[in-house]
Amino acid sequence: MHDLSLYIVTFNCARNPIQPKLFASHLFQALPPATGQGSSNDCANSLPDILVLSLQEVAPLAYAFLGGRFLTPYLDSFRRAVQLASSAWQGGAGSGENYSFIISRNVGMTAIMVFARPQCADTVRWIDVAGVGTGLWAIGSKGAVGVRLGLSSPNSQIRQQNDRGLLEVAFVAAHLAPSEWGCQKRNENWESIARQLVFVPAKSSPLGSSVGRHRRSSSGSDDEQEPLLPGGSEGEMTGFQGIYRPTSHLFLAGDLNYRTNGSSPSTGDFQAYPQLTHDKADPRHHSHLLQSDQLTRELRAGRTCHGLEELSIDFPPTYKYSRESSRQSDDHQGALNWVRWRWPSWCDRILFLDLPPWSSGRRLQFGKYTALSAMPTSDHRPVALSLCIPLEPIPQPPEGAGDGGDPRLSPPFPLDPMWREKRSQARRREVVVGLVAYLGLTWEGNVILFALVVGCAGGWWAVRGLLL
């Protein structure tokens, strides 16, 4: 194996549970067709080594903020979908699981799940995690959560070396501020992420409401609450590390929420919304609307996602679909049914940080970047990216090397020294908000609240009777 194949999917779940079988049937649409034949290209004709799911609005607010068993059913649906999709990809062959569940973490309503093929999972040496809320009071209604893996090479000689020779790959799931007029707020969200998304070993993480990774042991037992491996990057010894690290790959996936207009559509604007056509000269081809994309403009101006890049977009906007359109679960049938009060936009994006100039090895190999079929449970379409990265560590920059504009060496913002305290305070607020929402917005909470009211009323009448 000369490359490590990655498959990254971002999906705004709209606070609804997915339908595992339906999601599975579309999950690998960004992979080349399986041929069953050998190939010199490690990216072709096989399931990706690592699968990452970036999930926004993963569950209703109460369940997401409380986490634990409240959130588990929503994440388990994705685990089921991954196994169904991988089994179908291989024609139902094989008796074991095609993917090992590595880790999942969430900050409020934004979650990340990482899976790996069993042979790749065995090379994971350490795991670092990070999280930050950017919603009101810094809670996790919006925010980002990240996972950084340290992987050894399958080569036995390299596998025995220390952490300095590991391949490092960081994945960040994000959900930024909404609305057409919120572009500046989204840029401010990104600044908060760059300042406060600090990676620490998984076991010492201050993140709340997290679901532990699958634990493999010699006895074959499972423990859903303990990480298989402690974090162990050099960042914990030499100083905290943010999203930019000289020796790490970086991928950002999420509902970044950048729109195609700075104000809400007016009456009649919907008649010019994109529709399915292969004629790029047609004014309703999506390429015309793409010229007004806020994220493209802000990236070029250096005001957000500093140093990150994106492949060319050749798919329709991913938001905001009507329920009628989503129920089709296919954009090849009929018209694209947009809601009229939102500009169709490419809210859901996947960005990457290219290899640094001091890395003289092979470059990134990209497969497909596309939107998956619409889902009946959401007004967003999932977006997926397939690619391969060289299976060799990014070396430390040579002494005296200038930053050359590379954010790995010269991050756009300094880390916030109060990041841990701010996250802990925000987590306490999330618990309070989650409890209030649970009691007021869920049927289970309503039952508990009713029982408390009845109990208090009964107690008051009992005491009153004794006193009288």
C-alpha positions in Angstrom: 0.0 0.0 0.0 1.6 3.2 -1.2 -1.3 5.6 -0.5 -4.0 6.0 2.2 -7.4 6.3 0.7 -9.9 8.7 2.4 -13.6 9.2 2.0 -15.1 12.3 3.7 -18.9 13.0 3.8 -20.6 16.0 5.3 -24.3 16.0 6.0 -26.7 18.3 7.9 -29.2 15.9 9.4 -31.8 18.6 10.1 -32.2 17.1 13.6 -33.8 14.0 12.2 -32.6 10.4 12.4 -31.5 9.0 9.1 -33.0 5.9 7.3 -29.9 3.6 7.4 -30.8 1.6 4.4 -31.5 4.6 2.2 -28.4 6.5 3.4 -26.3 3.4 2.8 -27.6 3.0 -0.7 -26.1 6.5 -1.6 -23.1 6.7 0.7 -20.4 5.7 -1.7 -21.6 7.6 -4.8 -18.3 9.5 -4.9 -16.3 6.3 -5.3 -15.4 4.9 -8.8 -17.4 1.8 -9.6 -16.1 -1.4 -8.1 -14.7 -3.7 -10.8 -13.3 -6.5 -8.7 -10.0 -6.4 -10.6 -6.6 -5.4 -9.3 -5.2 -2.0 -9.9 -1.9 -0.2 -9.5 -3.8 2.7 -8.0 -4.6 2.2 -4.4 -7.5 4.6 -4.6 -9.4 2.5 -7.2 -11.6 -0.5 -6.9 -11.7 -0.8 -3.2 -13.4 0.6 -0.1 -11.5 3.6 1.3 -9.1 3.0 4.2 -10.6 5.8 6.3 -14.2 7.0 6.3 -15.1 10.2 8.0 -18.7 11.5 8.6 -19.1 15.2 9.5 -22.6 15.7 10.9 -24.4 18.9 11.7 -27.7 19.1 13.5 -27.2 15.5 14.2 -30.1 15.3 16.7 -32.7 17.5 18.4 -31.1 20.2 20.6 -32.1 18.5 23.9 -30.6 15.1 22.9 -27.5 16.6 21.3 -26.7 18.9 24.3 -27.3 16.2 26.9 -25.4 13.6 24.9 -24.7 10.1 26.2 -27.6 7.7 25.7 -29.7 10.4 24.3 -27.4 10.8 21.3 -26.4 7.2 20.9 -29.4 6.1 18.7 -28.7 8.8 16.2 -25.0 7.9 15.8 -25.8 4.2 15.8 -28.0 4.7 12.7 -24.9 6.0 10.9 -22.8 3.0 12.1 -25.5 0.7 10.7 -25.5 2.6 7.4 -21.7 2.3 7.1 -21.8 -1.4 7.5 -24.7 -1.8 5.1 -23.0 0.3 2.5 -19.7 -1.4 2.8 -21.3 -4.8 2.6 -23.3 -3.9 -0.5 -20.2 -2.4 -2.1 -18.5 -5.8 -1.8 -21.6 -7.6 -3.0 -22.5 -8.9 0.4 -19.3 -10.9 0.5 -17.3 -11.4 3.7 -18.4 -12.6 7.2 -16.8 -9.8 9.3 -17.3 -6.1 9.5 -15.7 -4.1 6.7 -15.1 -1.1 9.0 -13.9 -0.7 12.6 -15.5 2.2 14.4 -12.6 4.4 15.6 -14.1 7.3 17.4 -16.9 9.8 17.5 -17.1 13.1 19.3 -19.6 15.9 19.4 -19.8 19.5 20.5 -23.5 20.1 20.9 -25.2 19.5 17.6 -22.1 19.0 15.5 -20.5 15.5 15.5 -17.7 13.6 13.8 -17.4 9.9 13.3 -14.3 8.1 12.1 -14.2 4.6 10.7 -11.3 2.6 9.3 -10.7 -0.7 7.5 -9.5 -3.2 10.1 -6.0 -3.4 8.6 -5.8 0.4 8.8 -7.3 0.6 12.3 -4.4 -1.5 13.5 -2.0 1.2 12.5 -3.6 4.0 14.7 -1.1 4.9 17.4 -2.8 7.9 19.0 -5.9 10.0 18.8 -6.2 13.7 19.7 -9.6 15.5 19.8 -10.8 19.1 19.9 -14.0 21.0 20.1 -15.4 24.6 20.3 -18.8 26.1 20.3 -19.6 29.2 18.3 -23.3 29.6 19.0 -24.9 32.0 21.5 -22.8 32.0 24.7 -20.3 29.8 22.9 -22.5 26.8 23.1 -22.7 24.0 20.5 -25.7 25.1 18.5 -22.9 25.9 16.0 -19.2 25.1 16.3 -16.6 22.6 15.3 -15.2 19.3 16.5 -12.0 17.6 15.3 -10.1 14.4 15.4 -6.4 14.0 14.6 -5.0 10.5 14.1 -1.4 9.4 14.3 -0.9 6.3 12.0 2.1 4.1 11.5 3.1 2.6 8.1 2.0 -1.0 7.4 5.8 -1.6 6.9 6.8 -3.4 10.1 10.1 -1.5 10.4 8.3 1.8 10.4 5.6 0.6 12.7 8.2 0.2 15.5 9.4 3.8 15.3 8.4 6.5 17.7 5.7 9.0 17.2 8.0 11.4 15.3 7.6 9.2 12.2 3.9 8.9 12.2 1.5 10.0 9.5 -0.8 12.7 11.0 -4.2 13.4 9.6 -6.7 15.9 11.1 -10.4 16.0 10.3 -12.6 18.9 11.4 -16.4 19.0 11.3 -17.9 22.4 11.4 -21.2 24.3 11.3 -21.1 28.0 10.9 -23.6 30.9 11.4 -26.7 30.8 9.2 -28.6 33.3 6.9 -27.7 35.1 3.7 -26.6 38.2 5.6 -24.4 36.3 8.0 -21.2 36.2 6.0 -19.2 38.3 8.4 -20.4 36.2 11.3 -19.3 33.1 9.6 -15.8 34.6 9.2 -15.9 35.4 12.9 -16.9 31.8 13.6 -13.9 30.6 11.6 -11.6 32.8 13.7 -13.0 31.3 16.9 -12.4 27.9 15.5 -8.8 28.8 14.5 -8.2 30.2 18.0 -10.0 27.7 20.2 -10.0 24.4 18.4 -7.1 22.9 20.4 -6.2 19.2 20.1 -5.6 17.2 23.2 -5.3 13.4 23.9 -8.8 11.8 23.7 -8.8 10.6 27.3 -8.0 14.1 28.7 -10.4 15.9 26.4 -12.7 18.5 28.1 -15.4 17.8 25.5 -18.7 16.8 26.9 -21.5 14.6 25.6 -19.2 12.3 23.6 -19.6 8.7 22.6 -16.4 6.7 23.1 -14.7 4.7 20.4 -14.9 1.0 19.7 -12.3 -0.7 21.8 -10.5 -3.8 20.6 -8.8 -6.0 23.1 -7.1 -9.3 23.3 -10.2 -10.7 25.0 -12.5 -9.4 22.3 -14.6 -7.4 24.7 -16.0 -4.0 23.8 -16.0 -0.9 25.9 -17.9 2.1 24.3 -16.6 4.6 26.8 -12.8 4.3 26.8 -10.5 5.2 23.8 -8.6 2.3 22.4 -5.4 4.4 22.4 -4.6 7.5 24.4 -3.7 10.6 22.6 0.0 10.9 22.2 1.0 13.6 19.7 4.0 15.7 20.4 1.7 18.6 20.8 0.9 17.6 24.3 4.6 17.7 25.3 5.8 20.8 23.4 2.7 23.0 23.6 -0.9 22.8 22.6 -1.6 22.4 18.9 -4.4 24.0 17.0 -5.8 23.0 13.6 -2.6 24.0 11.8 0.3 21.7 12.6 3.6 21.5 10.5 3.4 17.7 10.2 -0.3 17.2 9.8 -2.8 16.9 6.9 -6.0 18.9 7.5 -9.5 18.4 6.1 -12.5 20.6 6.9 -16.0 19.4 6.2 -19.3 20.8 7.2 -22.2 23.1 6.7 -20.1 26.2 6.3 -23.3 28.0 5.5 -21.8 30.5 2.9 -24.6 31.6 0.6 -25.0 33.0 -2.9 -26.5 36.3 -1.9 -26.2 38.7 0.9 -30.0 39.3 1.4 -33.1 37.2 1.3 -34.7 36.6 -2.1 -37.5 38.9 -3.2 -40.8 37.9 -4.7 -40.2 36.3 -8.1 -36.5 35.5 -7.6 -37.3 31.9 -7.3 -38.1 31.7 -11.0 -34.4 32.0 -11.7 -33.3 29.3 -9.3 -31.1 26.6 -10.8 -32.7 23.6 -12.5 -31.3 20.4 -14.0 -29.7 21.1 -17.4 -26.5 20.1 -19.0 -26.4 23.3 -21.1 -24.1 25.7 -19.4 -25.4 28.5 -21.6 -28.8 28.1 -20.0 -29.3 30.9 -17.4 -30.7 28.3 -15.0 -27.6 26.1 -15.1 -26.2 26.1 -11.6 -22.8 27.4 -12.8 -24.2 30.9 -13.1 -25.3 31.1 -9.5 -22.0 29.7 -8.4 -20.3 32.9 -9.5 -21.9 34.6 -6.5 -20.7 32.1 -4.0 -19.6 33.8 -0.8 -17.1 31.2 0.3 -15.2 31.4 -3.0 -15.0 35.2 -2.6 -13.9 35.0 1.0 -11.3 32.4 0.4 -9.8 34.5 -2.4 -9.8 37.5 -0.2 -8.1 35.6 2.7 -10.8 36.3 5.2 -11.8 32.7 6.1 -10.5 29.1 6.1 -6.9 30.4 5.6 -4.7 28.2 3.4 -7.5 25.7 2.6 -8.5 24.8 -0.9 -11.5 23.2 -2.6 -11.9 21.2 -5.8 -14.1 22.6 -8.6 -17.8 22.4 -7.9 -19.8 20.7 -10.6 -23.0 19.8 -8.8 -26.2 21.8 -8.0 -26.6 23.7 -4.7 -26.9 21.6 -1.7 -29.5 23.8 0.2 -32.4 24.5 0.7 -34.6 21.8 -0.7 -38.2 21.4 -0.1 -39.5 18.2 1.5 -41.1 17.2 -1.9 -37.7 17.3 -3.6 -36.0 15.5 -0.8 -38.5 12.7 -0.9 -37.4 11.9 -4.5 -34.0 10.9 -3.1 -32.6 11.5 -6.6 -31.7 14.7 -8.4 -32.1 13.0 -11.8 -35.9 13.0 -11.7 -38.1 16.0 -12.3 -37.3 19.5 -11.2 -35.2 20.7 -8.3 -37.8 21.9 -5.8 -36.3 24.7 -3.8 -38.0 26.6 -0.9 -38.7 30.2 -2.1 -37.5 32.1 0.9 -33.8 31.0 0.7 -31.3 31.4 -2.1 -30.1 28.0 -3.3 -26.5 27.8 -2.0 -23.6 25.5 -1.7 -23.7 25.5 2.1 -22.1 22.0 2.5 -18.4 21.9 1.6 -15.2 19.9 2.0 -11.9 21.8 2.0 -8.3 20.6 2.3 -4.8 21.9 3.2 -2.4 20.9 0.4 1.0 19.4 1.2 3.6 22.0 2.3 6.5 23.1 0.1 9.0 21.2 2.3 7.3 17.9 1.5 9.1 16.5 -1.5 7.0 13.4 -1.8 4.1 12.6 -4.0 1.0 14.8 -4.1 -2.6 14.3 -3.1 -4.6 12.3 -5.6 -8.3 13.3 -5.8 -11.1 11.1 -6.9 -14.6 12.7 -7.0 -16.1 15.7 -5.3 -19.9 15.6 -5.5 -23.3 15.9 -3.8 -25.0 12.7 -3.0 -28.6 12.1 -3.6 -31.2 14.1 -1.5 -32.5 12.5 1.7 -36.1 12.7 2.7 -35.2 13.6 6.3 -33.2 16.8 5.5 -33.3 20.0 3.4 -29.6 19.6 2.7 -27.9 17.2 0.4 -24.8 15.3 1.6 -21.5 16.1 0.0 -18.6 13.6 -0.4 -15.0 13.7 -1.4 -12.8 10.7 -2.3 -9.0 11.1 -2.4 -5.7 9.5 -1.5 -2.8 10.9 0.5 0.8 9.6 0.4 1.4 7.0 3.0 4.4 8.8 4.4 4.7 11.4 7.1 5.0 15.1 6.4 8.5 16.0 7.6 9.3 18.7 9.9 10.2 22.0 8.1 13.9 22.5 7.7 15.6 25.0 9.9 15.5 28.6 8.6 12.6 27.8 6.3 10.4 30.8 5.9 6.7 30.2 6.3 6.1 31.0 2.6 2.5 31.9 3.5 1.8 28.3 4.7 -0.5 28.5 7.7 1.1 25.5 9.2 4.1 27.7 10.1 2.3 31.0 10.4 -1.3 30.5 11.6 -3.7 33.3 10.8 -4.6 33.7 14.5 -2.9 32.8 17.8 -4.4 30.2 20.0 -6.6 31.4 22.8 -4.9 30.6 26.2 -8.3 30.5 27.8 -9.7 27.9 25.4 -10.1 25.1 28.0 -11.9 27.3 30.5 -14.2 28.7 27.9 -15.2 25.3 26.6 -15.8 24.0 30.2 -18.1 27.0 30.9 -19.9 26.5 27.6 -20.4 22.9 28.4 -22.1 23.7 31.6 -24.4 26.1 29.7 -25.2 23.3 27.2 -26.3 21.0 30.0 -28.6 23.6 31.4 -30.0 24.4 28.0 -30.3 20.7 27.2 -32.2 20.0 30.4 -34.7 22.9 29.8 -35.2 21.8 26.2 -35.6 18.1 27.3 -38.3 19.0 29.9 -40.1 21.5 27.6 -39.7 20.1 24.1 -39.7 16.3 24.4 -42.6 14.0 25.3 -40.4 12.2 27.8 -39.5 15.4 29.5 -43.1 16.5 29.5 -44.0 13.4 31.4 -41.3 14.0 33.9 -42.3 17.6 34.3 -46.0 16.7 34.7 -45.0 14.1 37.3 -43.0 16.7 39.2 -45.9 19.2 39.1 -48.4 16.6 40.3 -46.0 15.4 43.0 -45.3 19.0 44.2 -49.0 19.8 44.2 -49.9 16.6 46.1 -47.1 17.3 48.6 -48.4 20.8 49.1 -52.0 19.6 49.7 -50.7 16.9 52.2 -48.7 19.5 54.2 -51.6 21.9 54.1 -53.9 19.2 55.4 -51.5 18.5 58.3 -51.2 22.2 59.2 -54.9 22.7 59.2 
